[in-house]
Amino acid sequence: MRGLAITLSFGMGLLSLSQEIAWVRLVSFGHEGRPHAFAVVLVAFLLGIAVGALLGGRHCRGDGPLLPVVARILALAAVVDLGALRLAPWLMTSEPTAELAMLAPFLINREADTLWPLLALMLLIGACAAIKGMLFPIIHHLGSQSSQDGIGRSVSRVYVANVLGSALGPLLTGFVLLDVLTVDQVFVAVSLGAAALALLVTLQERPAPSAAAWRLPVVAVALGLLNLLHPAASLETIARLGGGTLRHLIQNKHGVVHVLAGSGGGDITLGNNVYDGRLNIDMRVNSNRLDRGYLLATLHPQPARVLVIGLSTGAWTQALAGMPGVERIDVVEINPAYLELVQRYPAVSAILKDPRVHIHIDDGRRWLKRQASERFDLVVMNTTFHWRAYVSLLLSTEYMQLVRSRLAPGGIFAFNTTGSLDAMLTASQVFADVVRYQNFAYASDRTMAKLPDALQRLQASRLPGGSAFAAELFASGELAEQLAHAPLERAGDYLARSQKPGAPPPEAITDLNLLTEYRHGRPPLQGRLQGWLPPTPLRP
């Protein structure tokens, strides 16, 4: 019995924490990578485990056999996990849908408040954790009942087994399973694991269990196998709820990339369910706003070495590769799924065969830190929205100082502020000169101005199959002519005219204050916690 208790303790720790990682992936995708996603899952999980432990403790006070109880709880956990996976996507929409109204009309009020679906989601996560949490006190009770070495030693062994399983679960799931399995398959694997433990416990029952005792474990296994044949497609469901026709969806341990069909302006790419560019390089359409990249051709006379942080659709790298003077482009991309995506679209796949383009699968900041001897004429970063989790690491003062140290004399750092005044101010405090074009900041230690031959440089820019700009785009008032001659706006002027009365002034982002994510990003929990936050921006 002691060996069974240790096995169950290890198994439940492994399964529970594996499922928590899968929940984080699912909720983060559904909530567009906002910082609160992990906290939502963690709070729901901890509360669920606590409630489950209280309920499970009641079973230890009687004299009845505990193994049948354990088997039923394990089988119930397996079934509930599968049901939760089917229901969860409908609780993670930015606006309540008709399907949500049909499934749970009591969750929606007349103002279409999205707080209630969030609370329902937390309740769902907590229920999965609570059922498994019920087993923890029961398993300890089983271990202490059969121990000949004393209760203290028995409890410690069972507890250590649970700790080992809980430590292995996130490592196994986060670093291995999510690279070979989908989120749905991880949920099913957890469900089948619980069902298998239910069968194991049933086999250990003495006297031999009746036929009725096998029903629930067998049903749990059957449902798990059925879900392997007919997966829930949870991420696909969330993606389609956002609107549009889903073309591709690629999952790995780094995240989720999917593509929606676009009309006219190319297919739309989303990274972890947030807009990440369009698969289009036609400057007559300019749906990808590549003019922000081509502005660099009018500012730097000889951009021989270029660094791109973030591959995305490959459109920006393709545009930079066609600018006059470019000899080598290093691209750092953390998610190899984008390589698979680029291969599927001929308009951008040429960069994979261009000998000047070198793609590195790595974290952008880590890679840049390791290149102490490298110097780049251009560092271009069209990365994700400033309000998403961990993006401060690519917008902070410390990061910009690192970029500045890797620029060659006269080099330019161009990045997407995504409308963050904090990001623009941070660049202004690190670099001697910062100018703005649309939502991009262009930072350098030299004073930037349009080159005298800016128009000619744009005319010389190429794409596979011809010129980057059609002839009509050089007419007066058209895109290429404006890029070459329109005056630059200094960051200071932009910040002064953009400050709203009564709004907190912009502040420099640091690695410690997470300013854009928690204070000036999208309010967490649909704004419900905004009033609880400190009245002034957080400081390190």
N, C-alpha and C positions, 0 to 999 in steps of 0.2 A: 504493500500500500504506500510505503514511503517513496518508493521509486515512481509510482504513478503520480503521487502528489508533486514530486519534483518535475516530472515530465509535463504535467498540466501547468504548473507555475511558469516554467520556461516557455511553453507553447502559448499561453495567454499573453505573456509579456511581448513575445515576438509578434503575435497576430494583432494585438491592440495597437502597438506603436507603428507597425507596418501600415495599418489602416489609417492611423493619424496622418502619416505622410501622404497617403493617397487622398485623404480629405483635404489637406492643405493644397495639393495640386488642383483638385477639383474646384475648391472654393476660390482659390487665387485666379483661376481661369474665368470662373463665373463673375468675379468681381473686378475683372480687368487689371489684375496685378496690384491692387491697392494695398497699402501697408497693413491695413487692419485685418486682412484675410487670415494671416497666421494667428493673430490674437483671437479672432472669432473661433477658430477651431480649437485652440488651446483652452480657452475658457470653457467652451462646451464640453470638451473632453474631460477636463479636471472635475467639473461639476458632475458630469455623468458618472465618473468613477467613484466619486464620493457618495453619491446617492445609491449607486449599485452596491457599494460596500456596506452601507447601512441596511439595505434590503437583504443582502446575502447573509449578514450576521444573524438574522432571525432564524435562518435554517439551522444554525449551529446550536440552538438552544434546546432543540427537541431530541428525542431518542430514536427517531426514525432513521432508516438508511439514507446516506448522503449521495451514494453513487448514482442512483436513479435521478436525483435532483440535478446533479452535475450534468448528466447526459442530456436531460431536457433543456437545461439552460444553454448548453453548447449548441444544441440543435436549433433552439430559438434564436440564438445569436446569428447563426449561419443564415437563417431565413430572413431575419430583420435586416441584415447587411445588404442582401440582394434587393429587398424592397426599398431600402433607403437610397440605393444607387439609382433606382428607377424614378424616384420622386424628387430627388435633390435638384436636378437641372431646372425644374419648373419653379423652384424657389430662388433662383439666382438670375432674375431678369431685372434690368434697370426700371422697367415699367411693368406692372401686372399685365399678364396676357389673358386671352380668352380661355386658354387651357388651364391656367392657374385659377381663374374664377370658377371653372367647372370642377377642378379637383378639390379646391379648398376655398369656397366663397367666403367663409367666415374670416379669412385672413385679409380681406380687402375692404377698406371703407370708401366712402364716396369721394374722398380726396385722392384716391389711388395712392395711399401711403405705402411706401416700400419698406417701412420698418417691420411690419408684421411678417412678411415673407422671410426677412432676415432672422427674426426671433424663431420662426417655425423651423428654419434651417438649423439653427443652433439646437433646438429641441430634438431634431432628427439626429444630429451628430451625437448629442448627449445620450439619446436612447441607445444608440449602438454601443457607446462606451459603458453605459450603466449596466447593460445585460452582461457584458464581459466582466465588469467590475464586481458583480454579484459573486463571482467565482473566487475572488481573492481570499476572503475570510473562510470560505468553505474549504478551499484547498489547504489553507494553513491548519484548519481543524482536522482534516483528514491526515495530514502529515504528523501532527502531534499525537493523534490517537494511536498510530501504529508504531511510534518511535519507542525504542528501548534505551535511548541515550539521553533522555530528558527533553522537556518541551523547548528549552532555550536553544539547544543545538538543532532540533528539528525545525523550529521556526526560522533559524538563521539559514539553514540549507535551502528551505523552500524560498525564502526571500532572496537569497543570492541567485538562485535559478531564475527568479522573476526579473531581477536586475539584469542578468546576462541576456535574457530574451528581449527585454525592453531596450537594451543597448544595441543588440544585433539587428532588431527590426528596422529602425531608421537607416542604419548603414546599408543593410541588404536591399531595402526597398529604394532608398534615395539614390544610391550609387550603382546598383546593379539591375534590379527588377524593372524600374521605370525606363531603363535603356533598352530592354528587350520585350517588355510587356506594355500594353496600354493601361490607362487608369482603370478601365472597366475590368480588365483581366486581373489586375492586382486585387481589386475588391472581390472578384470571384475566387481568387486564390486564397484570400483570407477566409471567405465563407467556406470553401472546401476544407481548409485547415481546421476550422471549428467543427465542421461535420465529421471529419476524420477522427478528431479527438472524442467526439460524442460516441462514435462507433467503438473506439478503443475502451472508453469507460464502460459502455454497455457489455462488452466482452468480459470485463473484470467483475461484473456483478455476481454475487453469491447469495442465495442460490441462483441458478441460471435464469436469465430474464425471460419473461413471457414474450409471445409474438407481438403483443401490443407495445412493449417497451422498445421494439426496433423501429416502429413506424416513423416517429419523428426524425431520428437520425437518418434513416433511409430516404425520407422525403427531402431532407436538407441536402443530401448528396445529389439526389436526382435533380433538384432545382439548380444546384451549382453547375452540374454538367449541362443542363438545358441552357443556362446563361452563357456557357462557353460557345454553344452552337448558335445562340441568338443573343448576342451581346446587347447591353443597354444603350451603347453609343451615346454616353452622357455628354462628352465634349462636343460631339457633332450636334446633339440636340441644342446645347447652349449656343453654339455657333449659328445654327439656323434660326433660333429665336431672335437673333439680332437683325435678321432680314438678309435676303440675298440667297443665291444658289451656291452651295458649297462645292468647290472643285477639288481641293486637296486638303488633307489634314495630316500632319506629321508630328508624332510625339516621341520624345526621348527624355533623358534625365535632366536636360538643360531647360526644357520647356515645351511649349506647343506652338506650332506654326500652322496657320491655315490660310487658304485662299478662297475668296468669294468672287464670283463672276462679276466683272465690271462691264458697263456699257459705254463704248466710245473711248474712255480713257484708260483702258487696260484693266486687267484683273487686280483686285484689291488684296493686299497681303496684310495679315494681322499676326503679331507676335504676342502670345499669351492673351489673345482676344482683344488686343488694342491695335488700332491702325498703325501700319508699319511701312507704308509706301504702296505705290502701284507699279505694276509690271509694264511700264511704258517709258520710252525714251524719245518719243516724237515731240520735238519742241514746238511744233505747230499746235499740238494739243496741250502740252506742258501740264498734264494732270499730276505729274510727280513733282512739280515745282523745281525742276532741275536748274532753272535760272539762278537759284541761290548758289548752286555749285559753280556755274559758268561765270558768275561774278568774279571768282578767283582768277580767271584768265585775264581780267582787266586790272588786277591789282598786283600780281606777282610776275616779273619779267621772265623768270626762268625756273619754274617749279620742277626741278629734276627729280627730287625724292619726295614722294607723297605717302602719307600714312592715313589710312581710313579705319576708323574705329566703328565697327558694325557693318557687316556686309548687306544685310537685309535682302532686297530683291536683286541687288547687283547693279541697279540702274545708275547709282551715283558713281560707282567704280568705273562703269563703262563710260560715263561722261568724262570723268577725270582722265581716263586713259587716252582720250582723244584730244586733250588740250596740248597746244604747242609746248615743246620742251620737256615733257614728262618722259623720264627714262626708267623709273622703277616705282611700283606701287606696292606697298605692304598693306594687307587687309587683315585685321584681327577681328574674328567673329567667335563668340562663345558657343553658339549653337550650330552644329554641323548640319542641322535640318535645312538651313538656308542653301547650302551647297546642293543638296538634293533638289530643292525647289528651283534654283537657278538653272540646273541642267534641263529642266522641263520646258524652258521658255527660250526659243532661239534668239529673241531680241537681246537677251542679256548673257546668254551662255558663252558668248565669245570670250568673255573675261577668263573663263576657265582654261582657255587654250592660249591666251596671250602670255608670252614668255616674260613680259615685264611685270606681270601681276603675280604676287606671292601671297597666298592665303594661309593664315595661321589660326588654328582652332585653339583659342585661349581667352582668358579674361583680358580685356583691353588694358586695364590699369596695371595688372600684374606683368603683362608682356612689355609694356612701355617702361616699367620700372627696371626690367632686366636688360633693356637695351641702353646701357649707360654710355656707350661710345657712339651711338647712332645720332645723326642729326637730319632733320626733315625740313624741307622748304614749306610744305603744307601739311597740316594735320586737320583732317576733316571728320566731323562727328555728327551725323544726322541720327542721333539716338532717340530713345523713347521719351515719353512725356515726363515732365518734371515731378508730377505728383505720384509716380509709381514707386513701389518698394525698391530700395537700394540705389535709386538713380542719383542720390546725392554724392555717391562715390565717383560719379563722372561729372559733377558740377561744382564740387567743393573747391575752396581756396587751395587746399593741399594738392588736389589733382591738377588744377590749372598751373600751379607752380612746377609740377612735374612735367607737364606738357611744355611749358616755357623753357625748361632746361634742355629739352630735346629738339628745340627749333634751331635751325641754322640761322646765321645773321640775316635779318630781313624776313624771316619766316612768318607765316600767318597760321593762326589757329582759328578755324571756322567751325561753329557748332550751333545746333538748334536749341534756342532757349525755350521753345514751345510756349512762348508768352510769359515766361517767368521774369519779373523785374529783378528778383534776387539773383538769378543767373547772370543777367546783364551787369548788375552792379558788381558781382564777384569778379567777373572778367575785368571790369574797369579798375578794380583795386589791385589786380595782379599784373596787367599789361599796361604799357605806356600809352597805347592808343587803341581804342575800340570803336568800331563803326557798326551800324545796323542796316540790314536790308531785310524787309519783311520780318520774320521771326528769328532770323539768324544773327549771330554776333560774329564779327571778324576782328580778331585781336592780334596785336603785334607790338614789338618793342620799337618799331619805326613808325613814323607818321605815314598813314596810307592815303594814296590818291589814285585816281584813274590814270592808267598809263596812256601816253600820247598815241600809241598804236593799238589802243584797246579794241577798236572796231576791226582792225585787221586780224587781231588775235582770235576774235570770235569767228571771223570768216574762215580762219585756218583750223578751227576745231572740227574734229571728225567723229563720225560714228560708223559702225560697220555698214557699208553700202553707200556712203556719201557724206555730205556736209552735215554738221550738227544743226545748223540753222538754214532753213529755206531762204531763198533770195528775198521773198516778200517780208521777212522778219527784220530786214535791215532798212526798210522804209522809215521815214520820219514818224516818230511816235510809236513804232512797233517795238517788239520785245528786245531784239538784239541792239537796236539803236539806243534804247533806254538804258540797257546794261552798260553800254560803252560811254554814255555821256551824262546820265542822270547824276546829280550831286549826291555825295555820301552824307548820311546823318550820323553825327557823333553820338555815342552812347549817353553822354551827359545830357544832351538836348532831349533825347528820347525819354530818359528817366524823368526829367523835369516835367515834360508835358504829359507823361503817362500817370503821374501820381494822382490818385483820386482823393478828393477831400474826405477827411475822416478815416481813410484807410491807413493801416500801419505802414510806415516807410519801408522800402526794401532794405534788406540786410545781406551781408556776405554769408554765403553758405560755407559751412565747415564740415569736416568728417564727423563732428560730434553733435551738431545741432539739428541735423536732418531737416533743415528749414523748409525745403520745398515739399517734402513728403508729408509732414505733420502740421505745419503752421500755415503755409501759403499754398499747399496743394489742395486737392479735393477733400472736403471735410470728411472725416471718418464716420462710418455708420450713418450715412445719409444726413450728416450734420447734427445728429442728436447729441453728440458729445462736445460740440463746438463750445457751448457755454461753460463747460467744465474745464476747458483748457486755460492756462495762464493768460492774462490780458495782454502781455507783451510777448514778442517773439522769443523763443527759447534760445538761450545762450549756453555755450560750452562752459 
